[in-house]
Amino acid sequence: MISCGGLSTTHTVIDTGTGTSPHMVDLSWTASTSAEVSGYNVYRALYTNSCGSFSKINPALITTTSYEDSEVKASTSYCYATTAVDTNNQESEYSNIVADVQIPAS
């Protein structure tokens, strides 16, 4: 069985001056202790009173234990989860879910 470590999040406001959203969410997690893990996937869902349907947000397998989500919208709340992927492309269940990550108004 593949497992994925605990997920944590830090919301960071940045000022890029490029006209893109000035918000991002920094995610990090504990590395899997399972053998043969080749990387991780990150999933995001909208949050209202609970987490909605999750969608993978990383375009390629992540080989570190962190990810920066810069595609968030102001005044919106999200949920995040990660999965571990092994060398046979088998994916674990979601890690613990971080819910109600609130992005402030711009």
C-alpha positions in Angstrom: 0.0 0.0 0.0 1.2 3.5 -0.9 0.8 6.2 1.7 1.3 9.9 1.6 2.5 12.0 4.5 0.7 14.9 6.2 -0.1 18.0 4.3 0.3 21.6 5.5 -0.3 24.9 3.9 0.9 28.5 4.3 -0.9 31.3 2.5 1.4 33.9 1.1 0.4 37.2 -0.5 2.9 38.3 -3.2 3.1 41.5 -5.3 4.2 40.5 -8.7 3.2 43.6 -10.7 2.3 41.4 -13.7 -1.4 41.7 -13.6 -1.8 38.1 -12.3 -3.4 37.2 -9.0 -1.3 38.5 -6.1 -2.1 35.4 -4.1 -0.6 32.0 -3.8 -0.8 29.0 -1.5 2.4 27.2 -0.5 1.9 23.5 0.2 4.3 21.1 1.8 4.0 17.5 3.1 5.9 14.8 4.7 7.6 12.4 2.3 6.0 9.0 2.0 7.8 6.2 3.8 6.6 3.7 1.2 9.1 2.0 -1.1 9.2 2.8 -4.8 7.5 6.3 -4.6 8.4 8.2 -7.7 6.6 11.4 -6.9 3.4 13.2 -5.8 0.2 14.8 -7.2 -1.6 17.7 -5.7 -5.4 18.1 -5.8 -7.5 21.2 -5.2 -11.3 21.6 -4.6 -13.5 24.6 -4.0 -14.7 24.9 -0.4 -18.1 26.2 0.6 -19.5 24.3 3.6 -17.3 21.3 2.7 -14.8 20.3 0.0 -16.1 19.9 -3.5 -14.8 17.7 -6.2 -11.0 17.5 -6.3 -9.0 18.1 -9.5 -5.3 17.5 -10.0 -3.5 20.8 -10.4 0.1 19.8 -11.1 0.9 19.4 -14.8 3.7 16.8 -14.1 4.6 14.5 -11.3 6.2 16.4 -8.4 9.5 14.9 -7.1 9.8 17.2 -4.1 7.6 17.6 -1.0 6.3 21.1 -1.8 4.2 22.9 -4.4 3.2 26.5 -5.0 -0.4 27.1 -6.2 -0.5 30.5 -7.9 -3.8 29.8 -9.7 -6.0 30.8 -6.8 -8.7 33.5 -6.9 -9.3 36.3 -4.4 -12.2 35.9 -1.9 -12.3 32.1 -2.6 -11.7 29.2 -0.2 -10.1 25.9 -1.2 -9.3 22.4 0.0 -6.0 20.6 -0.8 -4.9 17.0 -0.8 -1.8 15.1 -2.1 -1.2 11.6 -3.3 2.0 9.5 -3.6 2.6 7.8 -6.9 4.8 4.7 -7.2 7.1 3.5 -10.0 4.2 1.4 -11.4 2.1 4.6 -11.6 -0.2 3.4 -8.7 -1.6 6.3 -6.8 -2.3 6.4 -3.0 -5.4 7.6 -1.4 -5.6 11.3 -0.6 -3.4 12.5 2.3 -5.1 14.3 5.1 -7.1 17.1 3.6 -6.4 20.7 4.3 -9.8 22.4 4.2 -11.1 26.0 4.1 -7.9 27.7 2.9 -9.2 31.2 2.6 -7.8 33.6 0.0 -8.3 37.2 1.0 -9.9 39.9 -1.3 -7.4 41.7 -3.5 
